[in-house]
Amino acid sequence: MLKVKEVKAKSLLNRSKIFDYCLNPYTGCQINCTYCYARLFMRRYSGHSEAWGEFVDVKVNALEVLKKQLDKAKKGTVWISSVCDPYQPLEATYALTRCCLKELAKRQFPVNIQTKSKLVLRDVDLFQEFETIEVGLTITTDDERVAKLFEPRASSVEERLMALEIIHSSGIPTFAFAGPVLPGNPERLVERLEGKVDKVFIDKMNYVYSVRGFYHQLGLQREMTDRYFREYKARLIYELEKRNMNFEVLF
């Protein structure tokens, strides 16, 4: 059962090693991906005893805090978000991501959004107000069954592809994050991404030790080996190059 708690945040716009800033409207994530790196440390950081995926703290003063921080912040790219999905189901109720986007658009801070949810389509109108923005969907496999096992509360693969297509056709730069690559058909995945994204990022499973038991439970021992990731990467690259699609490999 999900434990939802409304909290007051002291800071919302924080320095990031990947972009200039990261912004997390929530602590915790309902989507509950088995491989999420945040599950390795967020319980300890947040003081929660519940398992990852079973708690979410809602930062109800997010907009107020963000406004104050933006008054003093040097303009830079804001990553939404680094340790939660900004469009997890609770966002439909609280709309914190949307409120923050409105404020960022007023100030024209560049934004990078990454999600696994079709709810992102709600904010296409706001995306069009930005001078600089990228919107990405994490799509780790073409196989709906595999996606449901590893990403239990994410939107379906089909819904994520649809979201990418709609956002891309609206003139918004889009990307797909194929990471960590999960069992599936890489050729079919690239085929389905073609025409929907400006770039594809490829990454492997970086914390295999934390999901080893889950892979064994599913009988997927081979699919968590370095050899498997190298072979999958090679097939993805071949297909992407064949279709003249832009990509970046992160391992």
The 8 nearest C-alpha neighbors of each residue, nearest first, counted from 0:
[[1, 53, 2, 54, 52, 3, 49, 50],
 [2, 0, 53, 54, 3, 55, 52, 29],
 [1, 3, 54, 53, 55, 0, 4, 49],
 [4, 2, 55, 54, 56, 1, 5, 57],
 [3, 5, 56, 57, 6, 55, 2, 54],
 [4, 6, 57, 56, 59, 58, 3, 7],
 [5, 7, 58, 57, 59, 56, 4, 8],
 [8, 6, 58, 60, 59, 9, 5, 61],
 [9, 7, 10, 58, 6, 60, 61, 11],
 [8, 10, 7, 11, 64, 60, 61, 58],
 [11, 9, 8, 12, 64, 13, 65, 68],
 [10, 12, 22, 65, 13, 64, 61, 23],
 [13, 11, 22, 21, 10, 20, 65, 68],
 [14, 12, 20, 21, 11, 15, 22, 10],
 [13, 15, 20, 19, 21, 12, 16, 18],
 [16, 14, 20, 18, 17, 19, 21, 13],
 [15, 17, 18, 14, 19, 20, 21, 13],
 [16, 18, 15, 19, 20, 78, 21, 14],
 [19, 17, 15, 20, 16, 76, 78, 77],
 [20, 18, 76, 75, 15, 14, 77, 17],
 [21, 19, 14, 77, 15, 13, 18, 78],
 [20, 22, 78, 77, 13, 15, 80, 12],
 [21, 23, 12, 79, 80, 11, 78, 24],
 [22, 24, 80, 25, 79, 83, 11, 81],
 [25, 23, 58, 95, 96, 61, 22, 85],
 [26, 24, 57, 23, 56, 58, 27, 55],
 [27, 25, 56, 55, 83, 57, 28, 23],
 [26, 28, 55, 54, 83, 25, 56, 52],
 [29, 27, 83, 52, 30, 55, 31, 84],
 [28, 30, 52, 31, 87, 53, 152, 27],
 [29, 31, 152, 153, 28, 32, 151, 150],
 [30, 32, 52, 29, 28, 33, 150, 151],
 [33, 31, 150, 35, 34, 149, 30, 151],
 [32, 34, 149, 35, 31, 150, 210, 213],
 [33, 35, 32, 36, 210, 149, 206, 209],
 [36, 34, 37, 32, 38, 33, 31, 39],
 [35, 37, 38, 39, 34, 206, 40, 82],
 [38, 36, 39, 35, 41, 82, 40, 83],
 [37, 39, 36, 51, 40, 41, 35, 42],
 [40, 38, 37, 36, 41, 42, 35, 209],
 [41, 39, 43, 38, 42, 37, 44, 36],
 [40, 42, 44, 43, 37, 38, 45, 39],
 [43, 41, 47, 45, 44, 40, 46, 48],
 [42, 44, 46, 41, 45, 40, 47, 48],
 [43, 45, 41, 42, 46, 40, 47, 26],
 [46, 44, 42, 47, 43, 41, 26, 27],
 [45, 47, 43, 44, 42, 48, 41, 49],
 [48, 46, 42, 49, 45, 43, 54, 50],
 [47, 49, 42, 50, 46, 43, 51, 45],
 [50, 48, 47, 53, 54, 51, 42, 2],
 [51, 49, 53, 52, 48, 54, 42, 47],
 [52, 50, 53, 38, 49, 31, 54, 42],
 [51, 53, 31, 29, 28, 54, 50, 30],
 [52, 54, 1, 51, 50, 49, 2, 0],
 [55, 53, 2, 1, 52, 27, 3, 49],
 [56, 54, 27, 3, 26, 28, 57, 2],
 [55, 57, 4, 26, 25, 5, 3, 6],
 [56, 58, 5, 25, 59, 6, 4, 55],
 [59, 57, 6, 61, 7, 60, 8, 25],
 [58, 60, 61, 57, 7, 5, 6, 95],
 [61, 59, 63, 58, 7, 62, 64, 8],
 [62, 60, 64, 58, 59, 63, 65, 24],
 [61, 63, 65, 64, 60, 99, 66, 98],
 [62, 64, 66, 60, 65, 61, 67, 68],
 [65, 63, 61, 67, 62, 66, 60, 68],
 [66, 64, 62, 68, 67, 63, 11, 69],
 [65, 67, 69, 63, 68, 64, 62, 70],
 [68, 66, 70, 64, 65, 69, 63, 71],
 [67, 69, 65, 70, 66, 71, 72, 64],
 [68, 70, 72, 66, 71, 67, 65, 73],
 [69, 71, 67, 68, 72, 66, 65, 73],
 [72, 70, 69, 68, 73, 67, 66, 74],
 [73, 71, 69, 70, 68, 74, 75, 12],
 [72, 74, 75, 71, 69, 70, 108, 19],
 [73, 75, 108, 72, 76, 109, 107, 69],
 [76, 74, 19, 108, 73, 109, 77, 20],
 [75, 77, 109, 19, 110, 18, 20, 108],
 [78, 76, 20, 110, 21, 111, 109, 19],
 [77, 79, 21, 111, 80, 112, 110, 20],
 [80, 78, 112, 22, 21, 111, 77, 81],
 [79, 81, 23, 78, 22, 21, 85, 83],
 [80, 82, 83, 21, 79, 23, 78, 22],
 [83, 81, 37, 80, 23, 84, 27, 26],
 [84, 82, 28, 27, 81, 80, 85, 23],
 [83, 85, 87, 86, 114, 28, 80, 82],
 [86, 84, 87, 80, 96, 83, 79, 114],
 [87, 85, 84, 90, 116, 118, 119, 88],
 [86, 88, 84, 89, 90, 85, 29, 30],
 [89, 87, 90, 91, 86, 29, 92, 118],
 [90, 88, 91, 92, 87, 93, 86, 94],
 [89, 91, 94, 93, 92, 88, 86, 87],
 [90, 92, 89, 88, 94, 93, 118, 86],
 [93, 91, 90, 89, 94, 88, 95, 87],
 [92, 94, 90, 95, 91, 89, 59, 57],
 [95, 93, 90, 97, 96, 91, 92, 98],
 [96, 94, 98, 97, 93, 24, 99, 90],
 [97, 95, 99, 98, 94, 85, 100, 24],
 [96, 98, 100, 94, 95, 99, 101, 122],
 [99, 97, 95, 101, 100, 96, 94, 62],
 [98, 100, 96, 102, 101, 97, 62, 95],
 [99, 101, 103, 97, 102, 98, 104, 96],
 [102, 100, 104, 98, 99, 103, 97, 105],
 [101, 103, 105, 99, 104, 100, 106, 98],
 [104, 102, 100, 106, 105, 108, 101, 107],
 [103, 105, 107, 101, 106, 102, 129, 100],
 [106, 104, 102, 103, 107, 101, 108, 128],
 [105, 107, 103, 104, 108, 102, 69, 74],
 [108, 106, 104, 105, 103, 109, 129, 130],
 [107, 109, 103, 106, 74, 75, 76, 110],
 [110, 108, 76, 131, 132, 107, 77, 75],
 [111, 109, 132, 77, 76, 78, 108, 112],
 [110, 112, 78, 133, 132, 134, 79, 77],
 [113, 111, 134, 79, 135, 78, 133, 110],
 [112, 114, 135, 136, 134, 79, 80, 111],
 [113, 115, 136, 84, 116, 137, 86, 135],
 [116, 114, 137, 136, 153, 154, 159, 117],
 [117, 115, 154, 118, 114, 86, 153, 119],
 [116, 118, 119, 162, 159, 120, 158, 154],
 [119, 117, 120, 116, 121, 86, 91, 87],
 [118, 120, 117, 121, 122, 116, 86, 123],
 [121, 119, 118, 122, 123, 117, 162, 166],
 [120, 122, 119, 118, 123, 124, 117, 97],
 [121, 123, 125, 124, 120, 119, 126, 97],
 [124, 122, 126, 125, 120, 121, 127, 166],
 [123, 125, 122, 127, 126, 128, 121, 120],
 [124, 126, 122, 127, 128, 123, 101, 100],
 [127, 125, 123, 128, 124, 129, 122, 132],
 [126, 128, 125, 124, 129, 123, 171, 130],
 [127, 129, 125, 126, 104, 130, 124, 105],
 [130, 128, 131, 127, 104, 126, 132, 107],
 [129, 131, 128, 132, 107, 109, 127, 104],
 [132, 130, 109, 129, 110, 133, 108, 107],
 [131, 133, 110, 109, 111, 129, 134, 130],
 [134, 132, 111, 172, 173, 112, 110, 135],
 [135, 133, 112, 173, 111, 113, 174, 172],
 [136, 134, 174, 113, 175, 173, 112, 114],
 [135, 137, 114, 175, 115, 113, 138, 176],
 [136, 138, 176, 115, 175, 177, 114, 139],
 [139, 137, 177, 140, 176, 136, 175, 156],
 [138, 140, 177, 180, 178, 181, 179, 137],
 [141, 139, 142, 181, 183, 138, 182, 180],
 [140, 142, 188, 183, 143, 184, 156, 187],
 [141, 143, 140, 145, 144, 183, 146, 156],
 [144, 142, 146, 145, 156, 147, 141, 155],
 [145, 143, 147, 146, 142, 148, 149, 141],
 [144, 146, 148, 147, 142, 143, 149, 182],
 [147, 145, 143, 149, 148, 150, 144, 142],
 [148, 146, 151, 150, 144, 145, 149, 143],
 [147, 149, 145, 146, 151, 150, 144, 33],
 [148, 150, 146, 33, 32, 147, 151, 145],
 [151, 149, 32, 147, 146, 153, 148, 152],
 [152, 150, 147, 148, 153, 149, 30, 31],
 [153, 151, 30, 150, 31, 154, 29, 147],
 [154, 152, 30, 115, 150, 151, 116, 155],
 [153, 155, 116, 158, 117, 115, 159, 156],
 [154, 156, 158, 157, 159, 153, 143, 146],
 [155, 157, 159, 158, 143, 160, 154, 141],
 [156, 158, 160, 155, 159, 161, 143, 154],
 [159, 157, 161, 155, 160, 156, 154, 117],
 [160, 158, 162, 156, 161, 157, 117, 163],
 [159, 161, 163, 157, 162, 158, 156, 164],
 [160, 162, 158, 164, 159, 163, 157, 165],
 [163, 161, 159, 165, 160, 164, 117, 166],
 [164, 162, 160, 166, 161, 165, 195, 167],
 [163, 165, 195, 161, 167, 162, 166, 168],
 [166, 164, 168, 162, 167, 163, 161, 169],
 [165, 167, 169, 163, 168, 164, 171, 162],
 [168, 166, 164, 171, 169, 170, 165, 195],
 [167, 169, 165, 170, 166, 164, 171, 195],
 [170, 168, 166, 167, 171, 165, 123, 127],
 [169, 171, 168, 167, 172, 166, 127, 173],
 [170, 172, 167, 169, 166, 173, 133, 127],
 [173, 171, 133, 167, 197, 134, 170, 132],
 [174, 172, 134, 196, 135, 197, 133, 167],
 [175, 173, 135, 198, 196, 197, 199, 134],
 [174, 176, 199, 136, 135, 137, 177, 138],
 [175, 177, 137, 200, 178, 138, 199, 136],
 [178, 176, 139, 201, 138, 180, 200, 137],
 [179, 177, 202, 180, 139, 201, 176, 203],
 [178, 180, 203, 204, 202, 139, 181, 177],
 [179, 181, 178, 139, 203, 177, 202, 140],
 [180, 182, 140, 139, 179, 183, 145, 222],
 [183, 181, 140, 222, 180, 145, 184, 142],
 [182, 184, 140, 142, 141, 185, 181, 145],
 [183, 185, 187, 186, 188, 141, 182, 140],
 [186, 184, 188, 235, 187, 183, 189, 234],
 [187, 185, 189, 188, 184, 238, 190, 235],
 [186, 188, 190, 184, 185, 189, 191, 141],
 [187, 189, 185, 141, 191, 186, 190, 184],
 [190, 188, 192, 186, 191, 187, 193, 185],
 [189, 191, 187, 193, 188, 192, 186, 238],
 [190, 192, 188, 189, 193, 187, 160, 195],
 [193, 191, 189, 195, 190, 188, 194, 196],
 [194, 192, 190, 195, 191, 189, 196, 244],
 [193, 195, 196, 192, 164, 197, 191, 167],
 [194, 196, 164, 192, 193, 163, 167, 197],
 [197, 195, 173, 174, 198, 194, 192, 175],
 [196, 198, 173, 174, 172, 245, 195, 199],
 [197, 199, 245, 174, 246, 196, 175, 200],
 [198, 200, 246, 175, 174, 176, 247, 245],
 [199, 201, 176, 247, 246, 177, 248, 175],
 [202, 200, 248, 177, 178, 249, 247, 176],
 [201, 203, 178, 179, 249, 250, 177, 180],
 [204, 202, 179, 180, 178, 205, 228, 250],
 [203, 205, 179, 206, 207, 180, 202, 178],
 [204, 206, 203, 207, 179, 202, 36, 34],
 [207, 205, 208, 209, 204, 210, 36, 34],
 [208, 206, 209, 210, 211, 205, 204, 223],
 [207, 209, 211, 206, 210, 212, 205, 204],
 [208, 210, 207, 206, 211, 34, 212, 39],
 [211, 209, 213, 207, 212, 208, 34, 214],
 [210, 212, 208, 214, 213, 207, 209, 215],
 [213, 211, 215, 210, 214, 216, 209, 208],
 [212, 214, 216, 210, 215, 211, 217, 33],
 [213, 215, 219, 217, 211, 216, 212, 220],
 [216, 214, 218, 212, 217, 213, 220, 219],
 [215, 217, 213, 214, 218, 212, 219, 211],
 [218, 216, 214, 215, 219, 213, 220, 212],
 [217, 219, 215, 216, 220, 214, 221, 213],
 [220, 218, 214, 222, 217, 221, 215, 223],
 [219, 221, 222, 215, 223, 218, 214, 224],
 [222, 220, 223, 219, 224, 227, 226, 218],
 [221, 223, 219, 220, 227, 224, 182, 228],
 [222, 224, 221, 220, 227, 225, 207, 219],
 [223, 225, 227, 226, 221, 222, 228, 220],
 [226, 224, 228, 227, 229, 223, 222, 203],
 [227, 225, 229, 224, 228, 230, 221, 223],
 [226, 228, 230, 224, 225, 229, 222, 231],
 [227, 229, 231, 225, 226, 230, 232, 203],
 [230, 228, 232, 226, 227, 231, 225, 233],
 [229, 231, 233, 227, 232, 228, 226, 234],
 [230, 232, 228, 234, 233, 229, 227, 235],
 [233, 231, 235, 229, 230, 234, 228, 236],
 [232, 234, 230, 236, 235, 231, 237, 229],
 [235, 233, 237, 231, 232, 236, 238, 230],
 [234, 236, 232, 238, 185, 233, 237, 239],
 [237, 235, 239, 233, 238, 234, 240, 232],
 [238, 236, 234, 240, 235, 239, 241, 233],
 [237, 239, 241, 235, 236, 240, 186, 234],
 [240, 238, 236, 244, 242, 241, 237, 235],
 [241, 239, 243, 242, 237, 238, 236, 244],
 [242, 240, 238, 239, 243, 237, 244, 236],
 [241, 243, 239, 240, 244, 238, 193, 190],
 [244, 242, 240, 241, 239, 245, 238, 246],
 [245, 243, 239, 242, 240, 246, 198, 193],
 [244, 246, 198, 199, 197, 243, 247, 239],
 [247, 245, 199, 198, 200, 244, 248, 239],
 [246, 248, 200, 201, 199, 249, 245, 198],
 [247, 249, 201, 250, 200, 202, 246, 232],
 [248, 250, 202, 201, 247, 200, 203, 178],
 [249, 248, 202, 203, 201, 229, 232, 205]]
